[in-house]
Each structure stands twice: as C-alpha cells, then as structure tokens.
Amino acid sequence: MKDLRGKVVVITGAGSGIGRALAIELAAQGARLALSDVAPDGLDRTTAACAELGAEVRGYPLDVTDMAAVQAHATQVRADFGGADLVVNNAGVNLLATVIEARYEDVRWVLDVNFWGVVHGTRAFLPLLVAARGHLVNISSMYGLTTAPAQTAYNAAKFAVRGFTEAVWQEMQVGGVPVTVSCVYPGNVRTDIFTSARTGRGLGYDGIRERFAQEAAVSAEAAARAILRGIRRNQMRIIVGADARRVDLSSRLLGTLYLRLRARRARAEASRLRLAAMRDRLAAHRVRSSGHRRP
Ligand SMILES: NC(=O)c1ccc[n+]([C@@H]2O[C@H](COP(=O)([O-])OP(=O)(O)OC[C@H]3O[C@@H](n4cnc5c(N)ncnc54)[C@H](O)[C@@H]3O)[C@@H](O)[C@H]2O)c1
C-alpha cells in the first residue's frame, strides 16, 4: 500500500503508545481513521489530536477480547466509512511473572488481549479487506522472535501472533486473495506498556520494569514511522529497532545457544536485582529503626 491518503485505517489500542502514534502520523498523511480502545480517556485524547490535524476520525470504545463486540465493530466501521483498507491489530498488554509466580487470570488476560484480540480483529475485518484489496497488520514483538524469563505468557501470545499472521499471509498467497499481510516485531519502545503491566507475586519485578523503560531507546513516533515504512514496502516481517534486529539475527544464527546466552545474562541481572532489593530493604529498615530512637 503506497499512498495512505483517503484510505480507511482501523487501529485497535489507539489510546496510547504505538497505536496513538500511528493514528497521529496517519492523520497527518490524510488517512480516514476508525480508532478504538478499551480505555475511553486515552482514546478521546487520540481522536482529538487527529481531528486537530484535520483528519476524518471516529473513536469506538472496544474490548478486543470480546469476539461479538469486535464483529459488531467491523459492521459499524463499514456503515460509517464504507469499508476498511488497512487494519492494525495493535492492542496489547504485558505481564512480568515467572511461570510459577503468575496468577492464572493474568496469564489468561495476556492471551485474551494479545492473541485472541488479534484473531478476532483479523476474522472480523478480513471480508472488508478482501473487498478493498487492503492490508492487514498484526503486532507481535521481538518476544515473538525469542524468549525471555518472566515473559512466559507474553512470549506465548506473541509467538502465537507470529504463527497465526504468517500462516494468514501464506493463505492469501495460496488462495490468490488480494490482501497483503504484515507482522510487526518491535523491540523495546517507550510507551505505557511497562507501567500498565501486571506483575507476579514475587519480589524484584519493579526493577525489571524500570530496566525495560530505561532500555527502550525507540520512541512510539519512530516506531510508528518504521511500521508505516514497512507497510508501504509491503514487508511481511516488519522489524522495529536495533534491539529487535539484533534478536532476529542472533536467534537465527545461534539457535539454542542464543537462548543459553540470554539465560546467563538474565541470571546475572536477577542476582543484581535481588542484591539491589536487599539493599533497599536494609536501608528502609535502618531508616525505620533510626526513627524509633529517642532524641
Ligand atoms: N512498547 C514496547 O516496547 C513494545 C514492544 C513490542 C511489542 N509491543 C506491542 O505493541 C502494541 C502496542 O503496545 P504499546 O507499547 O503502545 O502499549 P500501550 O500500553 O502504550 O498501549 C496499548 C493500548 O492497548 C489498549 N488495550 C489494552 N487492553 C485492551 C483491550 N482488551 N481492548 C482494547 N484495547 C486494549 C490500552 O488501553 C492501550 O491504550 C502491543 O501489542 C504491544 O504488545 C510493544
């Protein structure tokens, strides 16, 4: 898809981060926007920003885990815009927890939003995309290319998005269906995903959260521009950021050795975080006990 001017673009999870940045960039390029999010405040802010740029834009409250609601959303978008040219299944959440420490309901939440949300969006909008000879974009992650400890649910969901989307790409080829497909693999991007992430019951996850936020060198705006570049070039795999490119190359070149090296690095990091947490607890204890001393 070369020129997005006048095209109808559907984006889920558009109230924050990459979804919002994509919407604003597309508004500036003259696209017509059907934006949705489960959080109405963020969605309102994004639609207002797009409207300010002169774009035709509508905001729809939508929970992507609700299959019937996503189907109804596709019907509504067809009624409001006449169809859809580009659909970006972007809504996503994160959970920092090892397999033992994760609560079952949190694992389900990640799979429901990150995987089933993508399946619902793809199935509901595919007929509109076929009619428009459009483009489907599903957002995976570099954690759909390699694994990381304390990311079991997120890894499972993002690998599933990769498998699902690349198989859809093949089905379009085999069936001669005129829909192009991209799967996006961002590295760490500075967004709210780290702050809104749920955590397991263990200690030390706040440290990991902070590290994620610190390591995120790419802004949401830069990620959005890279994704749109990939869409224009009709790339099947859109890899965003130097960290994701490194992960892609190393995991393919080194295979399981890469997993071992990552595990070793994570072990060193975990002991550093445990030591830091212990130091914090000791410091807090010292402050409490000095507060109890008589003047
Ligand atoms: N930020 C990163 O480092 C990074 C890296 C790789 C992949 N991703 C992926 O990029 C996508 C966007 O994430 P982001 O970083 O912009 O995060 P974000 O938290 O800034 O935005 C995610 C949006 O999804 C919405 N959302 C959550 N649950 C929803 C639901 N059930 N229904 C509808 N909307 C829902 C949130 O309200 C939020 O507005 C996600 O799929 C995420 O997994 C992000």
Ligand as a Chemical Component Dictionary entry (heavy atoms), coordinates in Angstrom:
data_LIG
# 
_chem_comp.id                   LIG 
_chem_comp.type                 NON-POLYMER 
_chem_comp.pdbx_formal_charge   0 
_chem_comp.three_letter_code    LIG 
# 
loop_
_chem_comp_atom.comp_id 
_chem_comp_atom.atom_id 
_chem_comp_atom.alt_atom_id 
_chem_comp_atom.type_symbol 
_chem_comp_atom.charge 
_chem_comp_atom.model_Cartn_x 
_chem_comp_atom.model_Cartn_y 
_chem_comp_atom.model_Cartn_z 
_chem_comp_atom.pdbx_ordinal 
LIG N1  N1  N 0  6.283  -0.886 23.911 1  
LIG C1  C1  C 0  7.050  -1.911 23.552 2  
LIG O1  O1  O 0  8.227  -1.986 23.924 3  
LIG C2  C2  C 0  6.508  -2.989 22.666 4  
LIG C3  C3  C 0  7.424  -3.913 22.154 5  
LIG C4  C4  C 0  6.953  -4.935 21.340 6  
LIG C5  C5  C 0  5.604  -5.015 21.037 7  
LIG N2  N2  N 1  4.736  -4.103 21.547 8  
LIG C6  C6  C 0  3.330  -4.256 21.223 9  
LIG O2  O2  O 0  2.845  -3.059 20.653 10 
LIG C7  C7  C 0  1.430  -2.965 20.882 11 
LIG C8  C8  C 0  1.110  -1.589 21.455 12 
LIG O3  O3  O 0  1.693  -1.501 22.745 13 
LIG P1  P1  P 0  2.223  -0.131 23.362 14 
LIG O4  O4  O 0  3.633  -0.340 23.720 15 
LIG O5  O5  O -1 1.847  1.024  22.523 16 
LIG O6  O6  O 0  1.420  -0.142 24.752 17 
LIG P2  P2  P 0  0.442  0.927  25.439 18 
LIG O7  O7  O 0  0.154  0.351  26.781 19 
LIG O8  O8  O 0  1.022  2.287  25.379 20 
LIG O9  O9  O 0  -0.852 0.848  24.505 21 
LIG C9  C9  C 0  -1.650 -0.298 24.450 22 
LIG C10 C10 C 0  -3.100 0.112  24.282 23 
LIG O10 O10 O 0  -3.906 -1.076 24.225 24 
LIG C11 C11 C 0  -5.088 -0.829 24.957 25 
LIG N3  N3  N 0  -5.714 -2.067 25.403 26 
LIG C12 C12 C 0  -5.335 -2.871 26.429 27 
LIG N4  N4  N 0  -6.216 -3.873 26.568 28 
LIG C13 C13 C 0  -7.161 -3.710 25.613 29 
LIG C14 C14 C 0  -8.334 -4.424 25.256 30 
LIG N5  N5  N 0  -8.724 -5.513 25.941 31 
LIG N6  N6  N 0  -9.087 -3.973 24.220 32 
LIG C15 C15 C 0  -8.703 -2.856 23.545 33 
LIG N7  N7  N 0  -7.621 -2.127 23.842 34 
LIG C16 C16 C 0  -6.853 -2.550 24.873 35 
LIG C17 C17 C 0  -4.633 0.026  26.131 36 
LIG O11 O11 O 0  -5.737 0.711  26.730 37 
LIG C18 C18 C 0  -3.622 0.942  25.465 38 
LIG O12 O12 O 0  -4.238 2.120  25.005 39 
LIG C19 C19 C 0  1.094  -4.121 21.821 40 
LIG O13 O13 O 0  0.581  -5.199 21.077 41 
LIG C20 C20 C 0  2.434  -4.486 22.417 42 
LIG O14 O14 O 0  2.482  -5.830 22.867 43 
LIG C21 C21 C 0  5.159  -3.091 22.358 44 
# 
loop_
_chem_comp_bond.comp_id 
_chem_comp_bond.atom_id_1 
_chem_comp_bond.atom_id_2 
_chem_comp_bond.value_order 
_chem_comp_bond.pdbx_ordinal 
LIG N1  C1  SING 1  
LIG C1  O1  DOUB 2  
LIG C1  C2  SING 3  
LIG C2  C3  SING 4  
LIG C2  C21 DOUB 5  
LIG C3  C4  DOUB 6  
LIG C4  C5  SING 7  
LIG C5  N2  DOUB 8  
LIG N2  C6  SING 9  
LIG N2  C21 SING 10 
LIG C6  O2  SING 11 
LIG C6  C20 SING 12 
LIG O2  C7  SING 13 
LIG C7  C8  SING 14 
LIG C7  C19 SING 15 
LIG C8  O3  SING 16 
LIG O3  P1  SING 17 
LIG P1  O4  DOUB 18 
LIG P1  O5  SING 19 
LIG P1  O6  SING 20 
LIG O6  P2  SING 21 
LIG P2  O7  DOUB 22 
LIG P2  O8  SING 23 
LIG P2  O9  SING 24 
LIG O9  C9  SING 25 
LIG C9  C10 SING 26 
LIG C10 O10 SING 27 
LIG C10 C18 SING 28 
LIG O10 C11 SING 29 
LIG C11 N3  SING 30 
LIG C11 C17 SING 31 
LIG N3  C12 SING 32 
LIG N3  C16 SING 33 
LIG C12 N4  DOUB 34 
LIG N4  C13 SING 35 
LIG C13 C14 SING 36 
LIG C13 C16 DOUB 37 
LIG C14 N5  SING 38 
LIG C14 N6  DOUB 39 
LIG N6  C15 SING 40 
LIG C15 N7  DOUB 41 
LIG N7  C16 SING 42 
LIG C17 O11 SING 43 
LIG C17 C18 SING 44 
LIG C18 O12 SING 45 
LIG C19 O13 SING 46 
LIG C19 C20 SING 47 
LIG C20 O14 SING 48 
# 
